[in-house]
Amino acid sequence: MLKRFCVVGLMLATPAFGDEIKRDVIVLSLAASADLASTRYALAQCPSCWEGNVVMSEPAAALAIKSASVVATAWGCDQLRKHGHKRGAKVLRWGVSGLWFGAAAWNINKAR
């Protein structure tokens, strides 16, 4: 299921489906969602696991913070592009997404 969701999201992130800011939001939202979902999954599956970030331990707070992070990162990417740093915007988008996807992989690994 998660694999299909990611494939659909990456298809929507292609240039044919909109401008750069939309692509930023889609890719970042997929990564943030994977991190949040995998965290909840790991906490449900692993009785000895805990959320390392105290602020993110409450699901509603985690959703709000992660959503704000997506918006702030997408805004940062947009600002970089507006000032002629297209490559920097891509590095920021994929760097943050990579961290969140990496966290999701870590969470799933811990849940097993």
C-alpha positions in Angstrom: 0.0 0.0 0.0 2.7 2.5 1.0 4.7 1.6 -2.1 1.7 2.4 -4.4 1.1 5.7 -2.5 4.7 6.7 -3.1 4.6 5.7 -6.8 1.5 7.8 -7.3 3.0 10.7 -5.4 6.2 10.6 -7.4 4.2 10.5 -10.6 2.3 13.6 -9.5 5.6 15.3 -8.8 6.8 15.0 -12.4 7.0 18.3 -14.4 3.9 17.5 -16.4 1.7 17.9 -13.3 2.6 21.4 -12.3 5.2 23.9 -11.3 8.1 23.5 -9.0 6.4 24.6 -5.7 3.7 21.9 -6.3 6.5 19.4 -6.8 8.2 20.5 -3.6 5.0 20.2 -1.6 4.1 16.7 -3.0 7.6 15.2 -2.5 8.0 16.7 1.0 4.4 15.7 2.0 5.1 12.1 0.9 8.3 12.0 2.9 6.7 13.6 6.0 3.7 11.2 5.8 6.0 8.2 5.5 7.9 9.4 8.6 4.7 10.0 10.6 3.0 6.8 9.6 6.1 4.7 10.2 6.6 6.3 13.6 3.1 5.4 14.7 3.5 1.9 13.3 6.8 1.3 15.1 5.4 2.6 18.4 2.4 0.2 18.0 4.5 -2.8 17.1 7.5 -2.4 19.4 6.7 -2.2 23.2 10.3 -1.1 24.0 10.3 1.7 21.4 9.6 5.3 22.2 9.6 8.6 20.4 12.9 10.3 20.9 11.6 13.8 20.4 9.3 14.8 23.3 7.5 17.4 21.2 6.6 14.8 18.6 5.3 12.2 21.0 1.8 13.6 20.8 0.3 12.6 17.4 -1.6 15.9 16.9 1.5 18.0 17.7 3.6 15.7 15.4 1.2 16.3 12.5 1.2 20.1 13.1 4.9 20.3 13.3 5.5 18.1 10.3 3.0 20.1 8.2 4.7 23.3 9.2 8.0 21.8 8.3 6.7 20.9 4.8 5.4 24.4 4.3 8.6 26.0 5.5 10.9 23.8 3.4 8.8 24.3 0.3 8.9 28.1 0.9 12.7 27.9 1.3 13.0 26.0 -2.0 10.8 28.7 -3.7 12.9 31.5 -2.3 16.1 29.8 -3.4 14.7 29.4 -6.9 13.6 33.1 -7.0 17.1 34.1 -6.2 18.7 32.0 -8.9 19.6 29.0 -6.9 17.7 26.2 -8.7 20.3 23.6 -7.8 20.2 24.6 -4.1 16.4 24.3 -4.1 16.7 20.7 -5.4 19.4 19.9 -2.8 17.1 21.3 0.0 14.0 19.4 -1.3 15.8 16.1 -1.7 17.9 16.5 1.4 15.0 17.0 3.7 12.9 14.3 1.9 15.8 11.9 2.2 16.1 12.5 5.9 12.4 11.9 6.4 12.4 8.8 4.1 15.4 7.6 6.0 13.7 8.1 9.3 10.7 6.1 7.9 13.0 3.2 6.9 14.6 3.3 10.4 11.2 3.2 12.1 10.0 0.2 10.0 13.3 -1.6 10.7 12.9 -1.0 14.4 9.3 -2.2 14.3 10.4 -5.6 12.9 
